Amino acid sequence: MKPPIDQTRSAVITAAVLSLFSASASAQVHPEKPTYKYEKCYGVARAGMNDCFFGSNSCAGTLAKDNDPRSWIYVPQGTCKKITGGTLEPPK
């Protein structure tokens, strides 16, 4: 015996809504690119203030420690080299 169409439709809608909630909870956060001329400055981001994502840190804003050399932030062009510890190149 098949379930009524309304019951099946309700189950499909419920499953779709639940999958949306679970997908948004695990979605990566990617920063928007600035509207000004910018450069990526590595090694100067404070914990929780990074703009990047990399192997062990998949979302912007989730950096656990200050000045991780793999993390970067957007800064106005020509600024990075003026920041102590800032570099335009990612670590190798």
N, C-alpha and C positions, 0 to 999 in steps of 0.2 A: 504494500500500500504506500503510495507516494504522499509526502506531506503536502498540505495546501500550498498554493503558489505564494500567498501572502507570508506564510511562515518561512518559506525558503528565501524569499526576497529580504525579509527582516534579518535572517541569519547572515546573508551575504553583506548587507549594509553594516551590520554590527561588526563583522570581521574586517571590513574595509576601514571602518573608523578606528578600531583597535590597532590595526597595522599602521595607520597614520600617526597615532600617538606614540607608538613604540619607535617609529622611524625618526620622528622629530626629537625624541629624547636622546637619541644617539647620533644625531646629525652633527657633522663637523662645522665649526664656525670659521668662515673665511673672511678676513677683513676686506673692506672695500678699498680700492686703490684711491689715493688722494687725488684731488682735482688739481693740485699744484705740481710743479716739477719735483720729483722725489728720488731718493735712492734708498736701498735697503742697507741698514746699518747693523752689522752683526756684533754680538757680544756685549751689548749695552742695555738690553731689556731688563726691567725689574720683574720680579716674580708676579705673575698674573697680568702682565702688561705687554706681552709679546704679540706681534702681528702675524707671525709665521706658524707653520706646522711642519713637523719633520717626523722621522721614524718613531721616536718614543714619545712624541708630544703632538697629537693629531689636531689640536684645536687652538686657535688664537685665544689669548687670554688665559691659558692654563699652565704657563711656565711655573715650575715649582721652586726654582732658585734664581737669584739675581745673576746677571751677566753670563748666562750660558753661552758659550761661543757659537753654538749651532743655531741659536735663535736670532731673529732680527726684528727690527721695527722700521716703519717708514719714517724718514726724516726729510726735511727740505734739502734739495740738491746742494752739495757743497758743505753740508753740515757734519757728516759722519766723522771725517778725519779730525774735526775740532773737538770731538768728544773723547775723553780719556778711555782707552780700551776699545774704541770703535774701529771697525774695519769694514771695507766694502766687499771683502772676499769671505766666503764660507770656509770653515776649517776643512782641511783635507783628511 
